[in-house]
């Protein structure tokens, strides 16, 4: 076997392991975004629909600022069993791959590296502990008048998945 193949394979595997580490760490990161959405409904009907939507998603009203027409909802985000298991399997696969390459390069270290697979459930535990959190959604509703109709413009600050679901469920358009 060529002498440059194993060290380069080790380097690539090590780089992939670093990428896997950062992927696992990023799985718990907040992805808060601001979006401006438009609805054809008037402000009162839209606020009622928004309150019903967030209640159905287990959010509660945390704060109301009537002067700025702003409402803040709070809700607990539960971690995903699927993602916890997926990340654990991903970590186990990465450790096995790294162990195989280490075994080829340093056969005497293989007894120390392969048992590291037993640490892969810590990945799922890390995700589970970090991703369960209190999440806030902030809404500001404004009425916009045009010549033919009135519509409502909503400025929403929330997790990007929540923004997508809100837009899809209430059939809101992105403001231009």
Backbone as a ProteinNet text record, in pm:
[ID]
protein_1_A
[PRIMARY]
XXXXXXXXXXXXXXXXXXXXXXXXXXXXXXXXXXXXXXXXXXXXXXXXXXXXXXXXXXXXXXXXXXXXXXXXXXXXXXXXXXXXXXXXXXXXXXXXXXXXXXXXXXXXXXXXXXXXXXXXXXXXXXXXXXXXXXXXXXXXXXXXXXXXXXXXXXXXXXXXXXXXXXXXXXXXXXXX
[TERTIARY]
84.3	0	89.2	44.4	121.7	131.1	248.4	269.7	196.1	154.5	84.2	-66.5	-116.8	-262	-315.7	-252.3	-303.8	-299.5	-187.1	-189.1	-291.7	-307.5	-406.4	-548	-570.4	-700.7	-727.9	-626.2	-639.7	-672.9	-603.9	-628.3	-771.4	-816.2	-953	-1056.9	-1032	-1124.4	-1126.7	-1010.9	-1003.6	-1079.5	-1066.1	-1139.6	-1290.6	-1331.5	-1473.9	-1524.6	-1440.2	-1478.3	-1497.5	-1410.7	-1425.7	-1556.3	-1585.8	-1711.9	-1832.2	-1823.3	-1931.7	-1951.3	-1840.9	-1847.7	-1923.8	-1890.4	-1957.2	-2102.3	-2132.5	-2270.5	-2354.4	-2300.5	-2371.8	-2391.5	-2289.1	-2300.1	-2403.8	-2409.7	-2503.8	-2648.6	-2670.4	-2807.1	-2890.1	-2823.7	-2896.3	-2903	-2847.4	-2838.7	-2975.3	-3001	-3122	-3109.4	-3216.1	-3217.4	-3331.3	-3314.3	-3416.1	-3403.5	-3514.6	-3518.3	-3634	-3625.2	-3732.5	-3792.5	-3923.8	-3991.9	-4107.2	-4132.2	-4247.2	-4344.5	-4463.3	-4565.2	-4688	-4764.4	-4882.8	-5003.4	-5113.9	-5240	-5347.3	-5442.4	-5553.6	-5659.9	-5650.1	-5750.1	-5724.8	-5830.2	-5811.5	-5740.6	-5697.5	-5613.7	-5682.3	-5808.3	-5879.8	-5894	-5935.7	-5953.6	-5819.1	-5717	-5584.5	-5528.7	-5545.5	-5496.2	-5566.6	-5695.1	-5770.3	-5716.9	-5691.1	-5638.1	-5497.2	-5415.4	-5279.6	-5281.8	-5369.2	-5378.9	-5423.3	-5519.7	-5567.3	-5456.6	-5381.8	-5271.7	-5166.4	-5124.2	-5019.7	-5070.8	-5198.4	-5255.4	-5253.5	-5285.6	-5284.7	-5143.5	-5042.8	-4902.8	-4842.5	-4927.6	-4888.4	-4806.9	-4832.6	-4773.5	-4877	-4828.7	-4918.6	-4876.6	-4971.4	-4941.4	-4856.6	-4738.6	-4647.7	-4651.5	-4671.5	-4667.5	-4747.9	-4820	-4896.9	-4858.9	-4817.1	-4785.2	-4885.8	-4990.9	-5099.7	-5056.4	-4962.8	-4916.9	-4848.6	-4766	-4695.1	-4765.4	-4880.9	-4956.8	-4869.2	-4802.8	-4706.6	-4746.4	-4738	-4770.2	-4651.3	-4617.3	-4510.3	-4570.2	-4544.3	-4589.4	-4468.9	-4492.7	-4388	-4436.4	-4343.5	-4375.5	-4249.7	-4265.8	-4151.5	-4129.2	-4004.5	-3967.4	-3917.6	-3979.3	-3936.3	-3836.2	-3735.6	-3639.3	-3703.5	-3643	-3693.7	-3623.5	-3703.7	-3645.1	-3569.6	-3629.9	-3566.5	-3428.5	-3418.2	-3290.1	-3188.6	-3232.2	-3141.3	-3083.3	-3168.7	-3122.5	-3035	-3076.2	-2999	-2858.6	-2848.5	-2717.9	-2630.9	-2693.3	-2618.6	-2562.3	-2645	-2598	-2490.7	-2506.9	-2407.8	-2273.6	-2278.6	-2155	-2091.1	-2171.2	-2117.6	-2051.1	-2115.2	-2057.5	-1926.2	-1923.1	-1800.8	-1687.1	-1718.4	-1615.3	-1564.9	-1654.7	-1612.6	-1520.6	-1555.7	-1470.9	-1333.6	-1330.9	-1203.9	-1124.2	-1191.5	-1125	-1062.7	-1132.3	-1078.7	-952.5	-953.6	-836.4	-721	-749.9	-645.2	-589.8	-676.9	-632.5	-535.2	-561.8	-472.9	-338.2	-338.6	-214.6	-137.5	-209.3	-147.8	-218.3	-185.9	-257.3	-256.1	-153.1	-148.3	-243.1	-292.5	-386.6	-533.1	-558.2	-696	-778.2	-714.6	-791	-840.8	-778.3	-819.1	-921.6	-919.3	-1003.1	-1143.2	-1154.4	-1285.5	-1384.2	-1341.3	-1438	-1496.9	-1439.2	-1496.2	-1637.4	-1673.8	-1809.5	-1911.2	-1870.6	-1961.2	-1995.9	-1920	-1948.7	-2051.9	-2085.8	-2177.9	-2315.7	-2370.1	-2498.1	-2490.5	-2370.1	-2356	-2396.5	-2384	-2426.3	-2576.3	-2653.6	-2798.8	-2837.1	-2763.9	-2788.8	-2756.9	-2646.3	-2609.1	-2719.2	-2766.1	-2873.6	-2998.6	-3035.2	-3157.7	-3155.2	-3041.6	-3030.1	-3030.6	-2965.1	-2948.5	-3066.4	-3141.1	-3244.3	-3379.2	-3404.5	-3528.5	-3516.4	-3596.1	-3582.6	-3714.5	-3719.9	-3833.4	-3810.6	-3908.1	-3894.3	-3996.5	-3954.3	-4042.8	-4069.5	-4192.2	-4233.1	-4292	-4237.7	-4283.2	-4353.8	-4473.3	-4554.3	-4588.2	-4578.2	-4623.8	-4712.6	-4837.7	-4935.2	-4965.2	-4961.7	-4992.9	-5093.7	-5185.9	-5283.2	-5228.2	-5234.6	-5192.4	-5313.1	-5330.4	-5444.6	-5396.2	-5469.4	-5446.8	-5577.7	-5578.6	-5698.1	-5818	-5794.9	-5906.7	-5934.1	-5831.2	-5851.3	-5758.4	-5788.2	-5695.8	-5639	-5514.6	-5450.1	-5367.9	-5314.4	-5235.1	-5092.9	-5000	-4858.4	-4812.4	-4750.7	-4707	-4555.2	-4491.8	-4348.9	-4334	-4273	-4261	-4113.8	-4079.5	-3945.8	-3963.2	-3910.7	-3930.5	-3825.6	-3829.4	-3743.8	-3784.9	-3687.6	-3718.7	-3817.2	-3817.3	-3915.6	-4056.2	-4065.1	-4195	-4247	-4158.2	-4198.2	-4255.2	-4188.8	-4235.5	-4370.4	-4388.4	-4515.6	-4627.7	-4599.4	-4698.2	-4740.7	-4644.8	-4674.7	-4756.3	-4720.9	-4791.7	-4933.7	-4948.8	-5079.1	-5178.1	-5133.9	-5224.5	-5223.5	-5149.3	-5139.6	-5105.4	-4995.3	-4947.6	-4843.8	-4838.7	-4740.4	-4626.1	-4509.4	-4394.1	-4409.9	-4384.7	-4395	-4280.2	-4306.2	-4202.9	-4146.1
-118	0	124.8	227.7	351.3	416.7	467.2	522.5	654.6	723.4	851.7	833.2	716.5	695	694.8	620.8	611.4	744.4	817.8	947.2	1045.7	1046.2	1137.8	1092.9	961.6	910.5	948.7	939.3	978.4	1127.1	1209.9	1354	1387	1324.5	1349	1301.8	1186.9	1135.3	1225.3	1276.2	1368.5	1498.3	1548.1	1668.6	1643.9	1526.4	1492	1481.6	1432.1	1422.3	1560.5	1653.6	1791.4	1850.8	1826.4	1873.1	1812.4	1684.1	1617	1679.2	1709.3	1773.9	1906.6	1988.3	2118.2	2102.8	2000.6	1973.2	1937.4	1853.7	1813.4	1934.6	2015.2	2134.8	2233.4	2245.6	2338.9	2290.5	2162.5	2110	2174.9	2237.4	2299	2451	2505.4	2650.2	2713	2828.6	2905.1	2961.5	2953.1	3009.6	3110.3	3220.2	3324.2	3415.8	3440.2	3527	3625.7	3731.5	3830	3822.9	3819.8	3814.6	3914.2	3969.5	4057.3	3986.3	3962	3887.4	3975.4	3942.6	4020.9	3928.8	3980.5	3907.8	3999.2	3941	4018.1	4048.4	3987.5	4007.8	4139.2	4186.8	4306.8	4268.3	4368.7	4348.2	4264.9	4291.4	4220.4	4071.5	4040.7	3900.6	3827.5	3896	3835	3807.6	3903.3	3882.2	3764.8	3751.6	3638.7	3507	3505.7	3385.9	3353.1	3455.2	3433.8	3378.4	3433	3384.6	3238.6	3204.4	3066.1	2974.1	3019.4	2940.2	2910.3	3014	2994	2914.7	2928.1	2845.9	2698.9	2670.6	2531.3	2473.1	2558.9	2514.5	2521	2532.9	2533.8	2656.1	2767.2	2894.3	2967.2	3054.6	3137	3283	3373.6	3515.9	3554.5	3608.7	3648	3797.5	3874.1	4019.6	4083.1	4189.8	4265.9	4413.1	4473.5	4616.2	4682	4737.6	4794.6	4919.9	4994.4	5116.8	5086.2	4982.5	4946.1	4834	4789.6	4680.5	4555.4	4520.1	4410.7	4306.4	4177.3	4066.6	3970.6	3922.2	3822.9	3694.9	3584.7	3452.1	3374.2	3285.9	3198.1	3054.2	2965.2	2823.1	2741.3	2622.7	2533.8	2451.3	2449.6	2369.2	2235.7	2130	1996.7	1941.5	1872.9	1811.2	1697	1666	1560.8	1428.5	1324.7	1191.5	1147.3	1171.1	1129.4	1191.9	1321.5	1389.7	1343.2	1316.4	1266.2	1131	1042.8	910.2	923.3	1008.1	1028.4	1080.4	1179.3	1234.6	1131.8	1048	941.6	842.5	802.6	709.7	773.9	899.9	972	977.6	1006.7	1010.7	873.4	769.2	632.7	595	629.3	599.8	675.1	801.5	880.4	824.3	781.7	724.8	591.8	509.8	381.9	407.6	502	533.1	582.2	670.5	720	605.7	516.4	401.7	309.3	286.9	200.9	260.1	389.7	454.3	452.8	479	473.5	331.3	230.3	91.5	61.4	114.9	90.7	160.5	278.7	353.6	311.3	292.3	260.1	139.1	19.5	-101	-118.1	-71.2	-87.9	6.8	114.1	206.3	166.5	67.1	32.1	-10.2	-68	-110.4	9.8	125.9	244.7	328.9	322.1	411	354.5	226.2	167	177	159.9	175.3	316.7	413.3	548.7	551.1	447.8	437.9	437.2	386.2	382.7	522.5	623.1	760.8	828.1	763.1	826.1	859.2	783.7	826.5	962.6	1006.1	1139.8	1248	1217.5	1311.4	1335.8	1227.9	1241.1	1313.1	1283.2	1349.7	1499.1	1532.5	1672.7	1746.9	1686.8	1748.7	1765.1	1661.1	1661.3	1771.3	1787	1887.8	2029.8	2051.7	2186.7	2235.3	2143.7	2190	2214.7	2160.9	2190.1	2326.7	2422.9	2558.6	2635.1	2748.7	2839.1	2926	2928.4	3005.4	3117.5	3231.5	3347.6	3380.2	3421.7	3468.5	3607.8	3704	3842.4	3883.3	3939.7	3982.3	4129.9	4197.5	4336.2	4346.7	4384.7	4390.4	4536.2	4567.1	4701.5	4689.8	4783.4	4786	4874.1	4822.2	4901.3	4922.6	5044.8	5081.1	5101.3	5041.9	5071.4	5125.7	5156.8	5218.1	5124.1	4994.8	4900.6	4829.7	4783.7	4700.9	4743	4689.9	4706.6	4569	4567.8	4442.8	4465.8	4358.9	4368.2	4322.2	4396.1	4360.6	4315.9	4198.2	4142.1	4131.2	4184.3	4164.8	4058.9	3946	3832.4	3804.8	3789.3	3747.3	3611.5	3507.1	3370.7	3277.2	3153.6	3049.8	3029.7	3002.8	2995.5	2884.5	2773	2667.3	2713.8	2788.8	2841.6	2942.9	3024.2	3120.8	3049.7	2945.2	2869.6	2805.8	2747.8	2683.2	2785.6	2900.1	3007.5	3055.5	3077.4	3126	3023.6	2896.1	2790.2	2771.9	2767.3	2740.4	2853.8	2977.2	3091.6	3150	3088.4	3128.6	3277.2	3314.1	3451.9	3465.5	3583.4	3611.2	3692.1	3680.2	3757.8	3901.3	3997.9	4138.8	4173.9	4260.2	4298.9	4434.4
0	0	0	-70.5	-78.9	59	93.3	227.4	249.4	146.4	161	176.3	142.5	146.2	289.1	378.3	514.6	590.1	585.4	655.5	597.4	466	407.5	441.8	447.2	488.6	634	717.3	857.9	868.5	791.7	795.4	751.8	643.4	596.7	698.5	758	859	981.3	1019.8	1132.3	1102	979	939	939.4	892.2	894.9	1038.7	1128.5	1269.1	1329.8	1294.1	1342.1	1288.9	1161.1	1102.9	1173.1	1206.6	1278.4	1416.3	1483.6	1615.4	1606.2	1508	1495.1	1449.8	1370.9	1330.8	1453	1539.8	1661.5	1752.8	1765.1	1849.8	1793.2	1662.4	1599.4	1606.7	1637.1	1643.1	1753.7	1850.7	1962	1950.4	1846.4	1831.9	1800.2	1862.2	1830.3	1689.6	1614.9	1480.8	1472	1542.9	1550.5	1428.8	1365	1247	1260.1	1183.2	1175	1035.6	1030	900.2	900.3	783.9	767.3	674.7	727	655	633.8	530.8	495.8	491.2	545.8	542.2	484.3	415.6	358.8	463.7	581.2	686.5	759.9	824.2	906.1	1036.4	1107.4	1226.9	1335	1363.4	1470.9	1439.1	1318	1278.6	1276.5	1230.3	1223.7	1363.1	1455.4	1592	1658.5	1633.7	1687.8	1631	1502.8	1437.2	1486.1	1505.7	1556.3	1698.4	1781.7	1920	1922	1838.8	1830	1779.5	1680	1624.6	1731.6	1804.2	1904.4	2024.3	2058.3	2165.2	2126.1	2001.7	1955	1952	1948.1	1947.6	2087.8	2189.8	2331.3	2371.1	2307	2349.4	2434.6	2519.4	2599.8	2582.2	2604.5	2593.7	2714.2	2688.7	2796.6	2822.3	2715.2	2729.7	2617.8	2651.8	2553.2	2568.1	2458.2	2456.1	2361.7	2418.8	2338.1	2262.1	2317.9	2251.7	2118.5	2117.5	1994.7	1918.2	1971.1	1910.7	1894.4	2003.6	2002.6	2106.5	2068	2157.5	2158.9	2279	2291.7	2347.6	2278.1	2320.4	2370.8	2468.4	2519.4	2513.4	2487	2486.2	2503.9	2559.2	2577.5	2451.6	2407.1	2291.2	2343.2	2297.1	2338.5	2238.8	2287.9	2197.3	2118.2	2006.4	1918	1947.9	1974.6	1995.8	1871.4	1755.9	1630.8	1616.5	1640.5	1624.3	1727.6	1849.9	1952.9	1912.2	1862.3	1818.5	1694.4	1601.1	1478.6	1509.5	1598.3	1633.5	1705.1	1788.2	1856.1	1754.6	1658.6	1554.4	1466.6	1438.1	1359	1431.7	1561.2	1640.9	1648.5	1666.7	1673.2	1541.2	1430.1	1298.7	1278.3	1317.6	1304.9	1389.2	1511.1	1598.3	1543.4	1490.7	1430.5	1311.8	1226.3	1110.1	1154.6	1251.1	1303.5	1366.5	1436.6	1498.7	1394.7	1284.7	1179	1116.5	1093.8	1036.1	1136	1262.6	1365.8	1375.8	1365	1368	1254.4	1136.4	1022.5	1040	1097	1115.7	1240.6	1349.3	1478.1	1539.2	1495.9	1542.7	1695	1761.4	1906.8	1981.9	1919.4	1982.9	1963	1880.3	1845.6	1967	2068	2186	2266.9	2249.3	2323.8	2247.8	2115.2	2034.7	2012.9	1982.6	1952.7	2069.2	2195.7	2305.7	2317.9	2247.5	2249.2	2191	2115.7	2060.5	2174.3	2288.8	2403.7	2453.9	2411.1	2449.8	2357.7	2247.6	2152.1	2210.6	2307.1	2365.8	2435.8	2470.3	2529.5	2429.7	2301.7	2197.9	2206	2214.8	2228.1	2355.9	2464.8	2592.5	2583.8	2517.6	2497.8	2423	2312.9	2234.8	2321.2	2394.5	2473.9	2580.1	2646.1	2752.8	2696.9	2584.3	2530.8	2447.5	2385.2	2292.3	2357.4	2475.5	2545.4	2611.9	2567.4	2620.4	2604.5	2672.4	2659.6	2536.1	2449	2325.6	2323.1	2272.3	2262.8	2116.1	2091	1958.9	1978.3	1908	1919.8	1791	1805.1	1690.1	1701.6	1591.1	1584.5	1460.4	1481.9	1372.7	1340.6	1209.4	1161.6	1047.4	1043.1	933.9	822.7	701.5	585.5	495.7	453.1	368.7	225.2	133.5	-8.1	-64.1	-190.9	-249.9	-248.8	-274.5	-282.5	-149.1	-81.6	37.2	149.6	266.1	378.9	411.5	447.2	483.8	609.9	662.4	784.3	756.6	812.7	802.2	940.2	946.1	1072.8	1071.4	1174.1	1193	1301.3	1266.1	1357.2	1384.2	1510.7	1550.9	1617.8	1553.4	1604.4	1543.1	1588.1	1531.3	1385.5	1300.1	1156.3	1122.4	1197.6	1172.7	1209.4	1317.9	1360.7	1259.3	1204.2	1100.8	978.8	936.6	819.5	843.8	962.2	995.2	1006.8	1067.6	1079.1	940.7	855	720.7	641.8	656.8	584.2	638.1	770.3	831.5	807.6	827.2	811.4	670.6	582.5	443	430.6	495.1	492.1	382.1	325	219.1	278.5	217.8	261.4	210.9	297.5	259.2	166.9	75.3	-22.6	5.2
[MASK]
++++++++++++++++++++++++++++++++++++++++++++++++++++++++++++++++++++++++++++++++++++++++++++++++++++++++++++++++++++++++++++++++++++++++++++++++++++++++++++++++++++++++++++++++

